């Protein structure tokens, strides 16, 4: 317990909390908040649909990630990671504030272009922050550090969604909201200035070619490379597929939009933050491998009660209990999952390899979730959630296969 508290209140963990905030702030400013702004301006739904293109840089970030491994910017002697962090955060804050000068109704294309610039710098910040987190934390601290980072991320998402909507409602000015949100990037900028540069014994890539090719050669020469990629695809598949159709499910069985918003946003996000934090603490005791097993099984089991809710109908107390349990387990699983991805990277190529793995992590959400509406339509809601729970099984089976791989990459005594 004493060791846990010492790690929890260390400078490294505080830095991770604030950097997580900096990472989470831009995402919903280019989704929820932007859609609300365009709707207020009377932009038609077809044009608002263009907003879906804005997230493209998040899925393609591995393409330019080698630049962050190869080059060090000459910025106040901050080092390889912090020099990039500072420059990208400043550009990100300016680009968010620049959206205040856009006019969604008169020139929606310019709004979309500006938003894509924001997501480009946001994805770039994610690349370097993920690399920094991996390099500043020991293998034992990865679980707790990742969970604290994710919690900071979630708090910023609340600010950028609910906070932005409340500000817009009171200020009656979306441009002012975006200027204010741009200033919130000072949290990340100040944190970067006070943070420590990671100590890396392995030399960085000497050429751009080595920075581009080296990470892939290094990763795929490992015996377990493809199995780890398969694990990343399948481990959280059940949760992802269940979440993809959760709102239509709630509405279908009789819950109102207000009930959904209150329960899911308040109870759901709160329990997810708690689950992520608890999961990070447990990883210190259990190790990454054992945590992946325990949290993975809990994730799978937490989906099944929604099958019962489908038959019980709109019982608000049941919804509260199930949302709390499911999000708590989701948070724990996320903590172990993010820690594993960090442990799989070579410190010479952290930015590129982590960008590759995290891009792969988004495939189930973007692609595999697409046909689930049809599955729910054919199966009915009760069977649908049983199917979602069953899709978690392959990930757990693959975990058996990669046991030795995780042991060699993490020095995990729990394996």
C-alpha angles and dihedrals in degrees: 000000000000091000091049093053091046092054093040094056096040122121091248092060093047090051090051091052094054094041088051088054090051090050096049099046102078100046102078093034085073094042123026098019094042093049090051091050092050091047091051089052092054097249112164121252093246090060092043086056088067087073089081089071091059094077093060095104090061091062095042099043093112088071094072099024093099088071090067092053095045107042135055115202115224094239115144091309092288095147134235099306104032094045090059092041093055097045094045093046092051091049090046093052091049093047092051090050090046089064086072088075094056124102110212097192099042097038113012092163091063090051091054092047092050090047091052088053088053092050091047091056090040092053089046090053090050090054095054096037091052089050092047093050092051093049099043095050129066119233089258092054097046095091097050093038092050092048092051090048091051091049091053087048092053093048090053090049089056090051092048094048113028093021093050092048092050092048092048091050092052101035095040088215125100093186089059090050091055092048089052091048090050089057090054087070085076086081090067094039094053091044091052092052092053096039125099122246111243117253108235120185094187112081116243120244112291096210136030089242090056090047091053101040101027098069093053095044090047093050101041095046087069115100093230098044098113093040091055090050089051090049092052089052096049109029096084097024095111093053092044095052093045092050092047092070101027098108096049087046093053091048093045094057093048111271117141123235090249092053091048092048094047098045099038097041097040106030095026099051093039093053091044091055090049092047092051091050094046090046091053091052093048092051088063088060103032102035125231098282098050090042091054088055097046096042093042092055091046090050090054095046093047091063095059099071089065087068087061091046089056088065097036093056130208100351104154096200091053090050091051093051094045095046091050093049095043095047093044090054091043090054093051092048091049092053092054093041095052091045090053093052090051092050091052094063128095109232090228090062103023097137096050098041094046091047089052094050095044091048088053089050089064095058096087090051095047104034113012093049092058099085095041093095089064091046091053090047093053099039103036123235098280094056092037094068091046088055090049091051090049091055088065091065098077090057091054091048091051088051087066090054095051096046095110091041092058091046092055093046100044107027083232111181090196092070 
